[in-house]
């Protein structure tokens, strides 16, 4: 499975590296039928970009689920 978190535009800019990221993506292996949790923790102030953030879970090219949440100032 692929877990993808898409950030609001213009993305997240890391002030140490000046790199901008539009999303974060991880490939994970899970057992079908087991319960699993996936979340996001804001560790740095520069990550608090207001707007709509979207989680997606994909299996191959097929989107299995999508959930969005809004970060406000």
Backbone as a printed PyTorch tensor [residue, N CA C, xyz], in Angstrom:
tensor([[[ 0.8340, -1.1760,  0.0000],
         [ 0.0000,  0.0000,  0.0000],
         [ 0.8800,  1.2400,  0.0000]],

        [[ 0.3110,  2.2930, -0.5120],
         [ 0.9830,  3.5870, -0.5050],
         [ 0.1370,  4.5530,  0.3150]],

        [[ 0.7560,  5.1780,  1.2870],
         [ 0.1110,  6.2160,  2.0940],
         [ 0.6690,  7.5470,  1.6170]],

        [[-0.2330,  8.4440,  1.2350],
         [ 0.2050,  9.7470,  0.7220],
         [-0.5240, 10.8590,  1.4740]],

        [[ 0.2310, 11.8490,  1.9380],
         [-0.3430, 13.0410,  2.5510],
         [ 0.0190, 14.2170,  1.6600]],

        [[-0.9990, 14.8290,  1.0560],
         [-0.8000, 15.9790,  0.1700],
         [-1.0170, 17.2520,  0.9770]],

        [[-0.0510, 18.1660,  0.8640],
         [-0.0960, 19.4170,  1.6120],
         [-0.7790, 20.5050,  0.7830]],

        [[-1.3370, 21.5240,  1.4400],
         [-1.9240, 22.6390,  0.6930],
         [-0.8440, 23.3910, -0.0870]],

        [[-1.2440, 24.0140, -1.1550],
         [-0.3130, 24.8290, -1.9380],
         [ 0.0920, 26.0400, -1.1150]],

        [[ 1.2920, 26.4560, -1.1040],
         [ 2.3800, 26.1130, -2.0190],
         [ 3.2070, 24.9170, -1.5630]],

        [[ 2.7730, 24.1680, -0.5520],
         [ 3.5450, 23.0470, -0.0270],
         [ 4.2700, 23.4440,  1.2470]],

        [[ 5.0570, 22.5170,  1.7730],
         [ 5.8320, 22.7720,  2.9810],
         [ 7.2640, 23.1230,  2.6020]],

        [[ 7.7460, 24.2460,  3.1050],
         [ 9.1340, 24.6650,  2.8460],
         [ 9.9360, 24.4700,  4.1200]],

        [[10.9200, 23.5870,  4.0450],
         [11.8180, 23.3560,  5.1630],
         [12.8100, 24.5150,  5.2200]],

        [[12.8150, 25.3110,  6.2900],
         [13.6960, 26.4830,  6.3530],
         [15.1820, 26.1300,  6.4310]],

        [[15.5150, 24.9220,  6.8650],
         [16.9210, 24.5220,  6.9490],
         [17.4930, 24.1770,  5.5810]],

        [[16.6780, 23.5360,  4.7240],
         [17.1600, 23.0930,  3.4110],
         [16.6000, 23.9300,  2.2760]],

        [[15.5510, 24.7140,  2.5640],
         [14.8240, 25.5230,  1.5890],
         [14.0830, 24.6740,  0.5480]],

        [[13.9870, 23.3610,  0.7880],
         [13.2450, 22.4760, -0.1040],
         [11.7470, 22.6210,  0.1410]],

        [[10.9760, 22.5470, -0.9490],
         [ 9.5200, 22.5940, -0.8620],
         [ 8.9710, 21.2170, -1.2210]],

        [[ 8.0740, 20.7060, -0.3810],
         [ 7.4600, 19.4080, -0.6220],
         [ 5.9550, 19.5860, -0.7780]],

        [[ 5.3980, 19.0190, -1.8490],
         [ 3.9610, 19.0870, -2.0890],
         [ 3.2240, 17.9340, -1.4310]],

        [[ 3.9480, 16.8510, -1.1260],
         [ 3.3370, 15.6850, -0.4900],
         [ 4.4110, 14.8630,  0.2140]],

        [[ 3.9460, 13.9440,  1.0600],
         [ 4.8030, 12.9670,  1.7170],
         [ 4.2010, 11.6100,  1.3940]],

        [[ 5.0260, 10.6520,  1.0320],
         [ 4.5140,  9.3590,  0.5860],
         [ 5.3610,  8.2320,  1.1640]],

        [[ 4.6900,  7.1600,  1.6270],
         [ 5.3640,  5.9990,  2.1950],
         [ 4.7280,  4.7300,  1.6460]],

        [[ 5.5570,  3.7410,  1.3690],
         [ 5.0740,  2.4120,  1.0060],
         [ 5.0940,  1.5760,  2.2800]],

        [[ 3.9590,  0.9540,  2.5950],
         [ 3.8700,  0.1490,  3.8090],
         [ 3.2540, -1.2070,  3.4740]],

        [[ 3.5260, -2.1880,  4.3220],
         [ 2.9380, -3.5180,  4.1930],
         [ 2.0240, -3.7420,  5.3870]],

        [[ 0.8000, -4.1240,  5.1240],
         [-0.1770, -4.3850,  6.1790],
         [-0.9200, -5.6840,  5.8740]],

        [[-1.4430, -6.3220,  6.9160],
         [-2.2230, -7.5330,  6.7630],
         [-3.6880, -7.1700,  6.5630]],

        [[-4.2980, -7.7160,  5.5140],
         [-5.7140, -7.4630,  5.2390],
         [-6.5430, -7.9730,  6.4090]],

        [[-7.4770, -7.1510,  6.8640],
         [-8.3650, -7.5160,  7.9580],
         [-7.9120, -7.0160,  9.3140]],

        [[-6.6420, -6.6660,  9.4650],
         [-6.1540, -6.1190, 10.7350],
         [-6.4670, -4.6300, 10.8030]],

        [[-6.6280, -4.1170, 12.0180],
         [-6.8370, -2.6940, 12.2220],
         [-5.4950, -1.9770, 12.2020]],

        [[-5.4790, -0.8030, 11.5790],
         [-4.2720, -0.0010, 11.5020],
         [-4.6380,  1.4560, 11.6780]],

        [[-3.6790,  2.2420, 12.1510],
         [-3.8850,  3.6730, 12.3600],
         [-2.8110,  4.4300, 11.6100]],

        [[-3.1980,  5.5280, 11.0060],
         [-2.2320,  6.4160, 10.3540],
         [-2.6490,  7.8420, 10.6670]],

        [[-1.7250,  8.6540, 11.1100],
         [-2.0270, 10.0350, 11.4420],
         [-0.8640, 10.9350, 11.0730]],

        [[-0.9670, 12.1640, 11.4940],
         [ 0.1020, 13.1280, 11.2340],
         [ 0.2790, 13.9920, 12.4630]],

        [[ 1.5340, 14.2340, 12.8130],
         [ 1.8520, 15.0850, 13.9500],
         [ 2.6690, 16.2710, 13.4330]],

        [[ 2.2620, 17.4650, 13.8090],
         [ 3.0090, 18.6700, 13.4580],
         [ 4.1680, 18.8100, 14.4410]],

        [[ 5.3860, 18.7170, 13.9320],
         [ 6.5550, 18.7780, 14.8010],
         [ 7.2140, 20.1480, 14.8070]],

        [[ 7.0150, 20.9350, 13.7450],
         [ 7.6600, 22.2450, 13.6170],
         [ 6.6200, 23.2850, 13.2280]],

        [[ 6.8180, 24.5210, 13.6640],
         [ 5.8870, 25.5990, 13.3330],
         [ 5.7400, 25.7940, 11.8290]],

        [[ 6.8370, 25.6040, 11.0700],
         [ 6.7810, 25.8310,  9.6240],
         [ 5.9040, 24.8040,  8.8960]],

        [[ 5.5290, 23.7260,  9.5960],
         [ 4.6370, 22.7250,  9.0010],
         [ 3.1630, 23.1560,  9.0410]],

        [[ 2.8550, 24.1390,  9.8400],
         [ 1.4550, 24.5430, 10.0260],
         [ 0.9750, 25.4320,  8.8820]],

        [[ 0.8870, 24.8590,  7.7060],
         [ 0.4270, 25.5750,  6.5190],
         [-1.0990, 25.4790,  6.4760]],

        [[-1.7930, 26.6310,  6.5260],
         [-3.2510, 26.5980,  6.4760],
         [-3.7520, 26.0830,  5.1250]],

        [[-4.8800, 25.3980,  5.1770],
         [-5.5010, 24.8910,  3.9630],
         [-5.9430, 23.4510,  4.1280]],

        [[-6.2810, 22.8320,  3.0160],
         [-6.7880, 21.4590,  3.0190],
         [-5.6300, 20.4840,  2.8290]],

        [[-5.5070, 19.5710,  3.7680],
         [-4.5310, 18.4850,  3.7350],
         [-5.3050, 17.2080,  3.4090]],

        [[-4.7210, 16.3160,  2.6150],
         [-5.4480, 15.1170,  2.1920],
         [-4.6030, 13.8590,  2.3580]],

        [[-5.1540, 12.8800,  3.0930],
         [-4.5790, 11.5450,  3.1780],
         [-5.1750, 10.6830,  2.0760]],

        [[-4.3620,  9.8600,  1.4350],
         [-4.8400,  8.8560,  0.4850],
         [-4.1720,  7.5310,  0.8160]],

        [[-4.9270,  6.4680,  0.6520],
         [-4.3640,  5.1250,  0.7060],
         [-4.6090,  4.5040, -0.6580]],

        [[-3.5350,  4.0280, -1.2730],
         [-3.6110,  3.4310, -2.6110],
         [-3.0650,  2.0110, -2.5710]],

        [[-3.6460,  1.1850, -3.4070],
         [-3.1300, -0.1540, -3.6330],
         [-2.8040, -0.2270, -5.1150]],

        [[-1.5170, -0.1930, -5.4390],
         [-1.1170, -0.0560, -6.8370],
         [-1.5510,  1.3170, -7.3170]],

        [[-2.2430,  1.3650, -8.4400],
         [-2.7380,  2.6360, -8.9810],
         [-4.1530,  2.9660, -8.5120]],

        [[-4.7690,  2.0670, -7.7310],
         [-6.1560,  2.2660, -7.3080],
         [-6.2360,  2.9810, -5.9630]],

        [[-6.9640,  4.0690, -5.9280],
         [-7.2080,  4.7880, -4.6780],
         [-8.2610,  4.0180, -3.8890]],

        [[-7.9250,  3.6440, -2.6610],
         [-8.8380,  2.8820, -1.8140],
         [-9.6780,  3.8080, -0.9250]],

        [[-9.0440,  4.8790, -0.4450],
         [-9.7490,  5.7970,  0.4520],
         [-9.0380,  7.1470,  0.4310]],

        [[-9.7990,  8.1850,  0.7230],
         [-9.2570,  9.5400,  0.8100],
         [-9.9730, 10.2580,  1.9370]],

        [[-9.2100, 10.9970,  2.7400],
         [-9.7800, 11.7900,  3.8300],
         [-9.0420, 13.1080,  3.9010]],

        [[-9.7710, 14.2030,  3.9280],
         [-9.1690, 15.5280,  4.0100],
         [-9.5020, 16.1760,  5.3480]],

        [[-8.6260, 17.0860,  5.7620],
         [-8.8860, 17.9050,  6.9360],
         [-8.3220, 19.2910,  6.6710]],

        [[-8.8330, 20.2820,  7.3980],
         [-8.4420, 21.6730,  7.1820],
         [-7.6440, 22.1860,  8.3650]],

        [[-6.5070, 22.7820,  8.0630],
         [-5.6980, 23.4540,  9.0710],
         [-5.9890, 24.9480,  8.9530]],

        [[-6.2990, 25.5880, 10.0800],
         [-6.5900, 27.0160, 10.0940],
         [-5.5680, 27.7440, 10.9560]],

        [[-5.4820, 29.0510, 10.7530],
         [-4.5640, 29.8680, 11.5590],
         [-5.0820, 30.0050, 12.9680]]])
